[in-house]
Amino acid sequence: MGKDSLVKGQNDYLRAEQLYNAKQYKKSGKSYSLAANTFLKLKEYEKARKSFIHAAKSFLYLKKFTIILDLLRKAGSAALFSGEFLEAQEIFKKAINYVPHLRKLEDRNYNYILFSSLSYLCLFVKGKKEKGLELIKKIKKKVESAYFKESILIKLVTNLTVAIRDNNDKKLEKVEIDFECYEFLEAEEKLAKLALFLAKSTILIITDLKIDKETYSTNEIIELNLEIDTKPLTKISKNNFYDHVIKEINILKIGITISENLTVQKKPIFPLQCQPGKKYHLDFEIKPYFQVDNTFIGPFLLTCEMDGKFLFFLKTPAIKPKLISPPPSLDISTKNLRPPLVNKTFPFEIFIENNSEGEALDINFDIHFPEQLKIIRGTTKKQIYSLRKKENMTWEIQLKPIEPGEFTIQINMKFKDPDENIIEDIKNFPLSIKL
C-alpha cells in the first residue's frame, strides 16, 4: 500500500465532497468512510480523522446515529494515533451528544460509558483527570445504576483514580488482569496502557522531604532537601506489556504548601530535567518567623512531564519541624559617672540590654566588688521579672574606693528562656582607682 492507495484515498475524498455538496448524503458518507479507512492504513492520521468526521456529518442528515457513533469513535482513534489526545477527547465528548438518540437502552448505557471513559483516559494522560471525573459523574445520572456499577470500564476509571489517590499499586494490578476484557480498538488500547503506565510511574517514583534536625529556633534557617528517586521506574520500562521506554522526565513547576509562620527564601529553578533511573536532591531554605501550634512543611506538588507529551503529578509527604524561641542573651556594660578617686564617692552605673530575639525571664544579678571598694548606697543583688527584645534597664550603685589599684568587678547573672531553660553567665569588668 503506497502511492496508488494514497491517490485512491484522495479520489474517494474528492468524490465524497462532490456527493455531499449534491446532498447525496448516504453516498457521500460511504465515500468519506472509504477515504478515511485508506488514510488510516497509510498512517495519514490527520486526513483519516477529518474524513471520519465528514462521514459522520453526512450520516447525521440521515439520522443514522449508530453509524455516526462508530465513525466518531474511529475519528478519535485517528487523533490518538497522531498523539492528539485532547483533540481525541473533544471528539469522544461530542459523540456523547448523539447517544440519547439510540433506541435501545442497552446501547445507550454502553455508549455513554464507552465515550466518557475514553474521554477520561485522554484527560488522564494530559494531567486533567479531575475534569474527566466530572464528565463521568454527569454520565452516571444517565445510565442504569446496576449497569454503571458493573461496567468494567467504570472499574478501570475507578481503579486508576483510587490508585493515584491512595498510592495503591494493587488497584493497577486489577487493571492489568482485566485488560483483555476491555474490547478496545488498537489506539484505545495504547491509550489505556499509557494511562496505566503514567499511574504506575506516579506510584513508583519516591519523593521525600528531609531536614537536618528536628528542632529549630525561630531565628534559624531550615535547610530542607527534597529527594526524588526515579530508580524504581526501570521496573516498568523493561515490561513488554506497556511497550514504552521513558526518555526523560521534566519537573515543570512545584506547588509549595507551608504553614503561615514560614516563608521560602531559596528554591531550585524550574523546569528541571531528570533522567529515569537516577536519584535527585533539591535544596530549599525555609525561614520561620514565629511559633504556631501546628508548623508544617508540605506536601509539595510537582507537575511533571514525561517525554515532552504526558503530564502527571507527584505529591510529597509533609513534615512537622519543632520550633522553639531563640535562646535569649543579655548584654551588660558598666560606666563610671565620675572619675573613681580614693576616698571619693562616685556613681557606678550598670546597663543591661536584651539585643537577642528571645525574651529573658526571672532575671537575677549578683555583683561582687573587691574589698577595696566600699558600697555607700545601693544593693549588690537585683531581680527583674523579664526583659523582652530591645528592652533595657539601668542600675546605679554609689561606691567609695579606700585605696588605689587595678581591680575587677564580677557580675553573675542567671535567667530563664521562654521554655523554662536556665541560662547562667559571668561577666568581669576592670576598674582602675587613682589617688
C-alpha positions in Angstrom: 0.0 0.0 0.0 1.7 3.1 -1.2 1.3 5.9 -3.7 -1.6 4.3 -5.6 -3.5 3.8 -2.3 -2.9 7.4 -1.3 -4.3 8.6 -4.7 -7.3 6.3 -4.2 -7.9 7.8 -0.8 -7.7 11.3 -2.1 -10.0 10.5 -5.0 -12.6 8.9 -2.7 -12.4 12.1 -0.5 -12.9 14.4 -3.5 -15.9 12.3 -4.7 -17.4 12.4 -1.2 -17.2 16.2 -1.2 -19.0 16.3 -4.5 -21.7 13.9 -3.3 -22.1 15.9 -0.1 -22.5 19.2 -2.0 -25.1 17.4 -4.1 -26.9 16.4 -0.9 -26.4 12.7 -1.6 -25.5 12.1 2.0 -25.7 8.3 2.0 -23.2 8.0 -0.8 -21.0 10.8 0.5 -20.9 9.2 3.9 -19.7 5.9 2.3 -17.1 7.6 0.2 -15.8 9.6 3.2 -15.6 6.3 5.1 -13.7 4.6 2.3 -11.2 7.5 2.2 -10.8 7.5 6.0 -10.1 3.8 6.2 -7.5 4.1 3.4 -5.8 7.1 5.1 -5.8 5.2 8.4 -4.0 2.2 6.9 -1.5 4.6 5.3 -1.0 6.3 8.7 -2.2 9.6 7.3 -3.9 10.2 10.6 -4.9 13.8 10.2 -6.6 13.1 6.9 -8.2 10.0 8.4 -9.6 12.0 11.3 -11.0 14.6 9.0 -12.6 12.1 6.7 -14.3 10.1 9.5 -15.8 13.3 10.9 -17.1 14.4 7.5 -18.6 10.9 7.1 -20.3 11.2 10.4 -21.7 14.6 9.4 -23.1 13.1 6.2 -24.9 10.3 8.1 -26.2 12.9 10.6 -28.6 14.1 7.9 -29.9 10.5 7.7 -30.1 10.3 11.5 -28.0 7.1 11.4 -26.8 7.5 15.0 -25.3 4.1 15.5 -23.1 4.7 12.4 -22.3 8.2 13.5 -21.0 6.9 16.9 -18.9 4.3 15.2 -17.4 6.9 12.8 -16.6 9.3 15.6 -15.0 6.6 17.6 -12.7 5.9 14.6 -12.0 9.6 14.3 -11.0 9.7 17.9 -8.7 6.7 17.2 -7.0 8.6 14.3 -6.4 11.5 16.7 -4.9 9.1 19.3 -2.6 7.6 16.7 -1.2 11.0 15.9 -0.8 11.8 19.7 -3.6 14.5 19.7 -5.1 13.4 23.0 -7.1 16.5 23.7 -8.4 16.5 20.1 -9.5 12.9 20.6 -11.1 13.8 23.9 -13.2 16.5 22.2 -14.4 14.0 19.6 -15.3 11.5 22.2 -17.1 14.1 24.2 -19.0 15.3 21.1 -20.1 11.7 20.4 -21.9 11.6 23.8 -24.4 14.2 22.4 -25.7 11.6 20.0 -26.1 8.7 22.4 -29.7 9.8 23.6 -30.9 9.2 20.0 -30.2 5.4 20.2 -33.3 3.4 20.5 -32.1 0.6 22.8 -31.4 1.3 26.5 -28.5 -1.2 26.5 -26.9 0.6 23.6 -27.3 4.0 25.3 -25.8 2.6 28.5 -22.8 1.1 26.6 -22.0 4.2 24.6 -22.4 6.6 27.5 -19.8 4.7 29.4 -17.5 4.0 26.5 -17.1 7.6 25.3 -17.0 9.1 28.8 -14.3 6.5 29.8 -12.3 7.3 26.7 -12.6 11.0 27.4 -11.3 10.3 31.0 -8.3 8.4 29.7 -7.4 11.2 27.2 -7.6 13.8 30.0 -5.7 11.5 32.4 -2.6 11.4 30.2 -2.6 15.2 30.0 -2.8 15.6 33.7 -6.5 16.6 33.8 -8.1 13.5 35.3 -10.3 15.6 37.6 -12.0 17.1 34.5 -12.5 13.5 33.3 -14.1 12.5 36.5 -16.6 15.4 36.3 -17.8 14.0 32.9 -18.1 10.5 34.4 -20.3 11.9 37.2 -22.6 13.6 34.7 -22.9 10.4 32.7 -23.7 8.4 35.8 -27.1 10.1 36.0 -28.0 8.9 32.5 -27.0 5.2 32.9 -28.9 2.5 34.7 -27.4 2.2 38.2 -26.8 -1.6 38.0 -25.2 -1.3 34.6 -22.9 1.6 35.7 -21.9 -0.3 38.8 -20.9 -3.5 37.0 -19.3 -1.8 34.0 -15.7 -3.0 33.5 -14.7 0.5 32.1 -16.1 2.2 35.1 -14.0 -0.2 37.2 -11.0 0.8 35.1 -11.6 4.5 35.8 -12.2 3.8 39.5 -9.0 1.7 39.9 -6.8 4.4 38.2 -8.3 7.2 40.3 -8.0 5.3 43.6 -4.5 4.0 42.8 -3.2 7.6 42.4 -5.2 9.0 45.4 -4.1 6.2 47.8 -0.7 5.4 46.2 -2.1 1.8 45.8 -0.3 -0.3 43.3 -2.8 -3.2 43.8 -5.5 -1.3 42.1 -3.3 -1.1 39.0 -2.7 -4.8 39.1 -6.5 -5.3 38.8 -6.4 -3.1 35.6 -3.7 -5.3 34.1 -5.7 -8.5 35.0 -8.9 -7.1 33.3 -7.1 -5.7 30.3 -8.2 -8.2 27.7 -11.8 -7.7 28.7 -12.0 -4.0 27.7 -12.6 -4.6 24.0 -10.7 -1.5 22.9 -9.7 -0.6 19.4 -5.9 -0.6 18.8 -5.4 3.1 19.5 -7.7 3.0 22.5 -5.7 0.1 23.9 -2.5 2.0 23.6 -4.2 5.0 25.4 -5.3 2.8 28.3 -1.8 1.2 28.6 -0.3 4.7 28.6 -2.6 5.9 31.3 -1.7 2.8 33.3 2.0 3.4 32.7 1.7 7.0 34.0 -0.3 5.9 37.1 2.4 3.2 37.7 5.2 5.8 37.3 3.4 8.2 39.7 3.3 5.5 42.4 6.8 4.1 41.8 8.7 7.4 41.9 9.7 8.0 45.5 9.6 11.6 46.9 10.6 12.6 50.4 11.2 15.8 52.4 14.2 15.8 54.8 15.5 18.3 57.3 18.9 18.1 59.1 17.4 18.2 62.6 14.1 18.0 64.4 14.1 21.3 66.4 14.8 24.8 65.2 14.7 28.2 66.8 12.8 30.9 65.1 15.9 32.8 64.1 17.4 29.8 62.3 17.1 28.8 58.6 15.5 25.4 58.0 17.7 23.5 55.4 15.2 21.4 53.5 16.0 18.7 51.0 13.5 17.2 48.5 14.6 13.8 47.4 13.3 12.4 44.1 14.2 8.8 43.4 13.3 7.6 39.8 15.3 4.3 40.1 12.1 2.2 40.5 11.0 3.3 37.0 13.4 0.8 35.5 11.0 -2.0 36.6 8.2 -0.9 34.2 10.4 0.4 31.4 11.6 -3.2 30.9 8.0 -4.5 30.9 6.8 -5.5 27.5 3.2 -5.1 28.5 3.5 -1.3 28.4 5.8 -1.1 25.3 7.0 2.3 26.5 10.5 3.4 27.4 10.8 6.7 29.3 13.3 9.0 27.7 13.1 11.9 30.1 11.1 13.5 32.9 10.8 17.2 33.3 9.6 18.8 36.5 7.8 21.8 35.2 6.9 23.5 38.4 6.3 22.9 42.1 3.5 23.9 44.4 4.7 24.5 47.9 2.4 24.2 51.0 3.8 25.6 54.3 2.3 26.9 57.5 1.7 30.7 57.8 4.7 31.2 60.1 7.2 30.1 57.4 8.4 31.6 54.1 10.6 30.1 51.3 13.8 32.0 50.9 15.5 29.7 48.4 14.3 27.1 46.0 15.5 25.4 42.8 15.0 26.8 39.4 12.4 25.0 37.3 11.8 23.4 34.8 14.3 20.7 35.9 15.2 17.8 33.6 15.5 14.3 35.2 16.9 11.1 33.7 14.9 7.9 34.7 16.8 5.6 36.9 18.6 8.3 39.0 18.1 10.0 42.3 17.9 13.8 42.7 18.2 16.1 45.7 16.7 19.6 45.5 17.6 22.1 48.2 15.3 24.7 49.8 15.7 27.2 52.6 12.8 27.9 54.8 12.7 30.8 57.2 10.5 30.6 60.4 9.2 33.9 61.9 7.2 32.9 64.9 5.8 29.8 66.6 2.3 28.4 66.0 0.6 25.2 67.3 1.0 23.3 64.0 4.1 24.2 62.0 4.3 22.1 58.8 6.2 21.9 55.5 4.4 20.1 52.7 3.0 18.4 51.0 4.7 19.7 47.8 3.0 19.0 44.5 5.3 18.5 41.5 3.9 19.0 38.0 5.9 16.6 35.8 6.1 16.0 32.0 7.1 12.6 30.6 8.8 12.6 27.2 7.5 16.1 26.3 3.9 14.9 26.0 2.3 13.4 29.1 1.6 15.1 32.3 1.4 13.6 35.8 1.8 14.8 39.4 4.0 13.8 42.3 2.9 14.5 45.9 5.5 14.5 48.7 4.7 13.7 52.3 4.5 16.5 54.8 6.9 17.1 57.8 6.4 18.9 61.0 9.6 20.6 62.4 9.5 21.7 66.0 10.0 25.4 66.5 11.3 27.0 69.7 12.0 30.6 70.7 15.7 31.6 70.2 17.7 31.5 73.4 17.8 35.0 74.9 21.1 36.7 75.8 21.8 39.8 77.8 24.4 42.4 77.2 26.0 44.2 80.2 28.1 47.3 80.3 29.4 49.5 83.1 30.2 53.2 83.4 31.8 55.4 85.9 29.7 58.5 86.1 32.5 60.4 87.8 36.2 59.6 88.0 36.9 56.9 90.7 39.3 58.5 93.2 40.5 57.3 96.6 38.1 58.3 99.5 35.8 60.0 97.0 32.3 58.6 96.4 31.3 58.1 92.7 28.3 56.6 91.0 28.8 53.3 89.2 26.3 52.5 86.5 25.3 49.1 85.2 23.4 49.0 81.9 21.6 45.8 80.9 20.1 45.3 77.4 18.4 42.4 75.6 19.6 42.5 72.0 18.6 38.9 71.2 15.4 37.6 69.6 14.2 35.8 72.7 12.7 37.0 76.0 14.7 36.7 79.2 12.6 35.8 82.3 13.1 35.6 86.1 16.5 37.5 85.8 18.8 37.6 88.8 22.0 39.6 89.2 24.7 39.3 91.9 27.6 41.8 91.9 30.9 41.1 93.6 33.1 44.1 94.4 36.6 43.8 95.7 37.0 44.7 99.4 38.9 47.9 98.4 35.5 49.3 97.2 33.0 50.3 99.8 29.3 50.3 99.0 27.8 53.6 100.1 24.4 53.3 98.6 22.6 50.6 96.6 22.4 46.9 96.5 24.6 44.2 95.0 21.6 41.9 94.1 18.9 42.7 91.6 15.9 40.7 90.4 13.9 41.6 87.2 10.7 39.8 86.1 11.6 39.9 82.3 13.4 41.8 79.6 11.9 41.5 76.1 13.7 42.0 72.8 15.3 45.5 72.7 14.3 46.3 76.3 16.9 47.6 78.8 17.4 48.8 82.3 19.9 50.9 84.3 21.1 50.1 87.8 23.3 52.6 89.8 25.4 52.0 92.9 27.4 54.6 94.9 31.0 53.4 95.6 33.9 54.7 97.6 37.4 53.4 96.9 39.6 53.1 100.0 42.9 52.5 98.2 44.3 52.9 94.6 44.9 50.0 92.2 43.6 47.8 89.4 40.5 45.8 90.4 37.9 43.5 88.8 34.2 43.7 89.3 32.3 40.4 88.8 28.6 40.3 87.8 26.9 37.0 87.9 23.6 36.6 86.1 21.0 33.9 86.0 17.7 33.8 84.0 15.3 31.6 82.1 14.3 31.4 78.4 10.6 31.1 77.5 10.9 27.3 77.6 12.0 27.5 81.2 15.6 26.5 80.5 18.1 28.1 82.9 20.9 30.3 81.5 23.8 31.4 83.6 26.7 33.8 82.7 29.5 35.6 84.4 30.9 39.0 83.3 34.1 40.7 84.6 34.8 44.4 84.3 38.1 46.1 85.1 38.2 49.2 87.3 41.2 51.5 87.8 41.3 53.6 91.1 43.6 56.6 91.3 44.8 58.8 94.1 
